[in-house]
Amino acid sequence: MNTIEHNVTGKCFELKLEGHRCVLDYTLNNQVMTVTHTGVPSELGGRGLAAEITKFALDYAQAQGWKVVPQCSYVAAYIKKHSEYAPLVS
């Protein structure tokens, strides 16, 4: 398991690995986390890191009682595939 950090100031969740940075960016307004971007460098592609960071972010939002707006197509697809997160969608 990789270490994912919540950068509150930067409004993102990030995972640093092998000198690269994977990120899930969001905005937060009235307890609604709008996910705007998920990025994994091509050097780290194919390892499931986007899924890992997305799961972490959604679990965090759930624990905070936030709703989620998946503007990022990856996160929208992830939620569709993992229906346990569907109740979070605003």
Backbone as ProteinMPNN parsed JSONL, in Angstrom:
{"seq_chain_A": "MNTIEHNVTGKCFELKLEGHRCVLDYTLNNQVMTVTHTGVPSELGGRGLAAEITKFALDYAQAQGWKVVPQCSYVAAYIKKHSEYAPLVS", "coords_chain_A": {"N_chain_A": [[0.852, -1.196, 0.0], [0.547, 2.169, -0.843], [1.561, 5.409, 0.396], [-0.724, 7.867, 0.798], [-1.368, 11.285, 0.847], [-3.316, 13.894, 2.273], [-3.475, 16.997, 1.085], [-4.436, 19.692, 2.442], [-4.249, 22.484, 2.151], [-3.49, 22.718, -0.549], [-5.686, 21.608, -1.689], [-5.904, 18.869, -2.566], [-5.328, 15.353, -3.04], [-2.483, 13.43, -2.712], [0.069, 11.289, -4.0], [3.269, 10.253, -3.762], [5.779, 8.764, -5.633], [8.623, 7.05, -6.617], [9.917, 9.414, -7.449], [7.916, 10.767, -8.766], [4.685, 12.388, -8.982], [1.423, 11.638, -8.172], [-1.931, 12.728, -8.421], [-5.061, 13.901, -7.101], [-7.195, 16.365, -7.674], [-9.342, 18.794, -6.145], [-12.223, 20.885, -5.391], [-13.788, 22.524, -2.656], [-16.89, 23.231, -1.362], [-19.336, 24.235, 0.774], [-19.482, 21.651, 2.059], [-19.345, 20.005, -0.155], [-17.432, 18.158, -2.225], [-15.908, 18.742, -5.16], [-14.514, 16.922, -7.603], [-11.975, 17.671, -9.706], [-9.831, 16.84, -11.261], [-7.762, 14.056, -11.999], [-4.581, 12.733, -11.921], [-1.975, 10.739, -13.175], [1.361, 10.198, -13.746], [2.741, 9.048, -16.871], [4.876, 7.331, -16.525], [4.22, 5.894, -14.299], [1.955, 4.599, -14.927], [-0.661, 2.101, -15.277], [-0.56, 0.717, -12.892], [-2.639, 0.832, -11.145], [-2.788, 3.093, -9.593], [-4.315, 5.434, -9.862], [-6.834, 4.49, -9.199], [-6.353, 3.774, -6.556], [-5.781, 6.246, -5.283], [-8.159, 7.563, -5.788], [-10.052, 5.977, -4.405], [-9.118, 6.421, -1.804], [-9.612, 9.197, -1.54], [-12.412, 9.28, -1.849], [-13.221, 7.703, 0.313], [-12.299, 9.356, 2.348], [-13.91, 11.639, 1.948], [-16.391, 10.521, 2.507], [-16.079, 9.862, 5.225], [-15.964, 12.415, 6.258], [-18.492, 13.284, 5.874], [-19.127, 14.524, 3.52], [-20.53, 15.404, 0.311], [-20.09, 14.398, -3.116], [-19.035, 15.627, -6.257], [-18.366, 14.341, -9.228], [-16.567, 15.687, -11.453], [-14.37, 14.997, -12.897], [-13.692, 12.645, -15.37], [-12.537, 10.152, -14.885], [-12.992, 9.666, -12.15], [-15.782, 9.689, -12.124], [-16.303, 7.382, -13.643], [-15.117, 5.516, -11.952], [-16.786, 5.624, -9.689], [-19.14, 4.723, -10.83], [-18.431, 2.101, -11.364], [-17.89, 1.177, -8.811], [-20.279, 0.844, -6.901], [-20.825, 1.265, -4.213], [-20.053, 3.799, -3.574], [-21.887, 5.449, -4.74], [-23.981, 6.703, -3.18], [-22.678, 8.994, -2.283], [-22.637, 10.834, -4.297], [-23.496, 14.031, -5.354]], "CA_chain_A": [[0.0, 0.0, 0.0], [1.295, 3.417, -0.941], [1.148, 6.456, 1.313], [-1.438, 8.972, 0.162], [-1.514, 12.393, 1.779], [-4.32, 14.913, 1.965], [-2.895, 18.337, 1.125], [-5.607, 20.536, 2.664], [-3.968, 23.796, 1.568], [-3.482, 22.578, -2.001], [-6.944, 20.978, -2.088], [-5.643, 17.678, -3.37], [-4.787, 14.139, -2.427], [-1.309, 13.147, -3.527], [0.865, 10.097, -3.764], [4.589, 10.446, -4.376], [6.378, 7.454, -5.849], [9.728, 6.997, -7.591], [10.212, 10.75, -7.944], [6.768, 11.3, -9.5], [3.558, 12.769, -8.137], [0.067, 11.349, -8.624], [-2.75, 13.711, -7.731], [-6.492, 14.068, -7.317], [-7.504, 17.748, -7.304], [-10.749, 19.037, -5.852], [-12.632, 22.117, -4.732], [-14.719, 22.211, -1.575], [-17.825, 24.314, -1.124], [-20.514, 23.777, 1.539], [-19.408, 20.197, 2.277], [-19.405, 19.297, -1.437], [-16.116, 18.034, -2.846], [-15.971, 18.585, -6.604], [-13.243, 16.391, -8.092], [-11.74, 18.332, -10.985], [-8.747, 16.245, -12.059], [-6.952, 12.966, -11.456], [-3.441, 12.584, -12.807], [-0.899, 9.79, -12.885], [2.363, 10.277, -14.815], [2.806, 7.842, -17.706], [5.906, 6.425, -15.978], [3.62, 5.088, -13.237], [0.685, 4.082, -15.434], [-0.925, 0.664, -15.283], [-0.347, 0.109, -11.568], [-3.824, 1.007, -10.315], [-2.583, 4.211, -8.662], [-5.465, 6.346, -9.942], [-7.896, 3.855, -8.409], [-5.956, 3.834, -5.154], [-5.937, 7.615, -4.786], [-9.593, 7.872, -5.858], [-10.679, 5.284, -3.273], [-8.711, 7.14, -0.6], [-10.322, 10.482, -1.517], [-13.839, 9.025, -1.619], [-13.356, 7.258, 1.712], [-12.109, 10.553, 3.168], [-15.125, 12.445, 1.814], [-17.449, 9.805, 3.225], [-15.815, 10.011, 6.661], [-16.229, 13.811, 6.609], [-19.898, 13.571, 5.621], [-19.22, 15.355, 2.322], [-21.062, 14.893, -0.943], [-19.057, 14.428, -4.156], [-19.401, 15.892, -7.65], [-17.243, 13.818, -10.025], [-16.355, 16.352, -12.747], [-13.308, 14.23, -13.559], [-14.28, 11.453, -15.99], [-12.021, 8.934, -14.245], [-13.697, 9.481, -10.873], [-17.162, 9.331, -12.468], [-16.273, 5.971, -14.043], [-14.789, 4.732, -10.759], [-17.995, 5.549, -8.867], [-20.084, 3.865, -11.549], [-17.942, 0.722, -11.211], [-17.915, 0.855, -7.373], [-21.578, 1.426, -6.538], [-20.879, 1.621, -2.796], [-19.81, 5.23, -3.458], [-22.978, 6.175, -5.402], [-24.705, 7.612, -2.281], [-21.919, 10.226, -2.054], [-22.769, 11.748, -5.432], [-24.429, 15.134, -5.133]], "C_chain_A": [[0.885, 1.242, 0.0], [0.741, 4.448, 0.042], [0.544, 7.614, 0.532], [-1.638, 10.047, 1.219], [-2.604, 13.338, 1.303], [-3.655, 16.272, 2.163], [-4.074, 19.31, 1.206], [-5.424, 21.893, 1.995], [-4.053, 23.754, 0.048], [-4.752, 21.979, -2.572], [-6.71, 19.807, -3.045], [-5.235, 16.514, -2.476], [-3.617, 13.764, -3.317], [-0.555, 11.926, -3.043], [2.181, 10.328, -4.498], [5.293, 9.099, -4.434], [7.452, 7.56, -6.924], [10.014, 8.361, -8.239], [9.093, 11.393, -8.751], [5.636, 11.575, -8.524], [2.246, 12.428, -8.844], [-0.857, 12.247, -7.804], [-4.228, 13.571, -8.078], [-6.819, 15.455, -6.779], [-8.998, 17.91, -7.073], [-10.966, 20.472, -5.384], [-13.635, 21.703, -3.662], [-15.579, 23.43, -1.304], [-19.057, 23.746, -0.42], [-20.585, 22.253, 1.665], [-19.605, 19.381, 0.993], [-18.016, 19.335, -2.07], [-16.317, 17.775, -4.339], [-14.598, 18.149, -7.094], [-13.039, 16.91, -9.511], [-10.713, 17.633, -11.869], [-8.1, 15.105, -11.289], [-5.809, 12.749, -12.437], [-2.405, 11.613, -12.293], [0.096, 9.896, -14.043], [2.468, 8.954, -15.584], [3.828, 6.835, -17.185], [5.337, 5.493, -14.91], [2.301, 4.451, -13.666], [0.572, 2.573, -15.343], [-0.745, -0.034, -13.958], [-1.555, 0.237, -10.648], [-3.728, 2.177, -9.346], [-3.733, 5.212, -8.692], [-6.624, 5.791, -9.118], [-7.599, 3.967, -6.919], [-6.195, 5.227, -4.565], [-7.412, 8.041, -4.809], [-10.334, 7.239, -4.694], [-10.363, 6.024, -1.982], [-9.509, 8.434, -0.462], [-11.814, 10.286, -1.235], [-14.101, 8.549, -0.2], [-13.219, 8.446, 2.662], [-13.37, 11.415, 3.136], [-16.275, 11.819, 2.602], [-17.296, 9.985, 4.738], [-16.123, 11.431, 7.15], [-17.709, 14.17, 6.464], [-20.114, 14.475, 4.415], [-19.978, 14.628, 1.215], [-19.962, 15.069, -1.992], [-19.686, 14.736, -5.514], [-18.209, 15.441, -8.495], [-17.137, 14.485, -11.403], [-15.294, 15.636, -13.563], [-13.913, 12.924, -14.095], [-13.784, 10.155, -15.345], [-12.796, 8.644, -12.963], [-15.155, 9.098, -11.119], [-17.247, 7.848, -12.839], [-15.991, 5.068, -12.841], [-16.035, 4.547, -9.895], [-19.033, 4.647, -9.525], [-19.719, 2.389, -11.366], [-18.025, 0.244, -9.76], [-19.145, 1.518, -6.756], [-21.713, 1.785, -5.056], [-20.653, 3.113, -2.576], [-20.929, 6.073, -4.087], [-23.744, 7.107, -4.445], [-23.967, 8.935, -1.997], [-22.196, 11.268, -3.127], [-23.873, 12.761, -5.182], [-25.198, 15.436, -6.407]], "O_chain_A": [[1.849, 1.335, 0.759], [-0.413, 4.36, 0.463], [1.209, 8.253, -0.282], [-2.029, 9.754, 2.349], [-2.792, 13.555, 0.106], [-3.315, 16.645, 3.286], [-4.639, 19.703, 0.186], [-6.341, 22.396, 1.345], [-4.622, 24.653, -0.571], [-4.894, 21.851, -3.788], [-7.235, 19.762, -4.158], [-4.853, 16.689, -1.319], [-3.739, 13.775, -4.542], [-0.544, 11.587, -1.859], [2.198, 10.568, -5.705], [5.396, 8.387, -3.434], [7.213, 8.095, -8.007], [10.315, 8.44, -9.43], [9.292, 12.446, -9.356], [5.622, 11.073, -7.4], [1.995, 12.872, -9.965], [-0.597, 12.5, -6.628], [-4.594, 13.18, -9.186], [-6.732, 15.696, -5.575], [-9.815, 17.254, -7.718], [-10.022, 21.177, -5.028], [-14.256, 20.645, -3.762], [-15.071, 24.522, -1.048], [-19.738, 22.874, -0.96], [-21.625, 21.648, 1.407], [-19.985, 18.211, 1.047], [-17.496, 20.4, -2.404], [-16.827, 16.727, -4.735], [-13.633, 18.909, -7.014], [-13.833, 16.622, -10.407], [-10.718, 17.811, -13.087], [-7.916, 15.186, -10.074], [-6.033, 12.6, -13.638], [-2.009, 11.657, -11.128], [-0.283, 9.703, -15.198], [2.302, 7.878, -15.009], [3.669, 5.629, -17.376], [5.899, 4.43, -14.644], [1.612, 3.835, -12.852], [1.574, 1.858, -15.334], [-0.774, -1.264, -13.902], [-1.507, -0.199, -9.498], [-4.494, 2.252, -8.385], [-4.089, 5.777, -7.658], [-7.312, 6.538, -8.422], [-8.497, 4.227, -6.118], [-6.748, 5.359, -3.474], [-7.855, 8.796, -3.943], [-11.16, 7.895, -4.059], [-11.25, 6.23, -1.153], [-10.024, 8.734, 0.615], [-12.407, 11.044, -0.467], [-15.088, 8.944, 0.42], [-13.934, 8.536, 3.66], [-13.842, 11.867, 4.179], [-17.031, 12.516, 3.278], [-18.275, 10.232, 5.441], [-16.496, 11.629, 8.306], [-18.129, 15.246, 6.889], [-21.156, 15.12, 4.297], [-20.051, 13.399, 1.192], [-19.008, 15.814, -1.769], [-20.726, 14.184, -5.873], [-17.16, 16.085, -8.482], [-17.568, 13.913, -12.404], [-15.325, 15.671, -14.793], [-14.568, 12.19, -13.355], [-14.525, 9.175, -15.268], [-13.207, 7.508, -12.722], [-15.704, 8.267, -10.395], [-18.156, 7.145, -12.398], [-16.561, 3.982, -12.727], [-16.309, 3.443, -9.423], [-19.724, 3.891, -8.842], [-20.598, 1.537, -11.229], [-18.208, -0.947, -9.505], [-19.065, 2.599, -6.172], [-22.62, 2.53, -4.682], [-21.012, 3.646, -1.526], [-20.907, 7.298, -3.969], [-24.124, 8.204, -4.854], [-24.58, 9.89, -1.518], [-22.008, 12.462, -2.892], [-25.007, 12.418, -4.849], [-26.036, 16.337, -6.423]]}, "name": "protein", "num_of_chains": 1, "seq": "MNTIEHNVTGKCFELKLEGHRCVLDYTLNNQVMTVTHTGVPSELGGRGLAAEITKFALDYAQAQGWKVVPQCSYVAAYIKKHSEYAPLVS"}
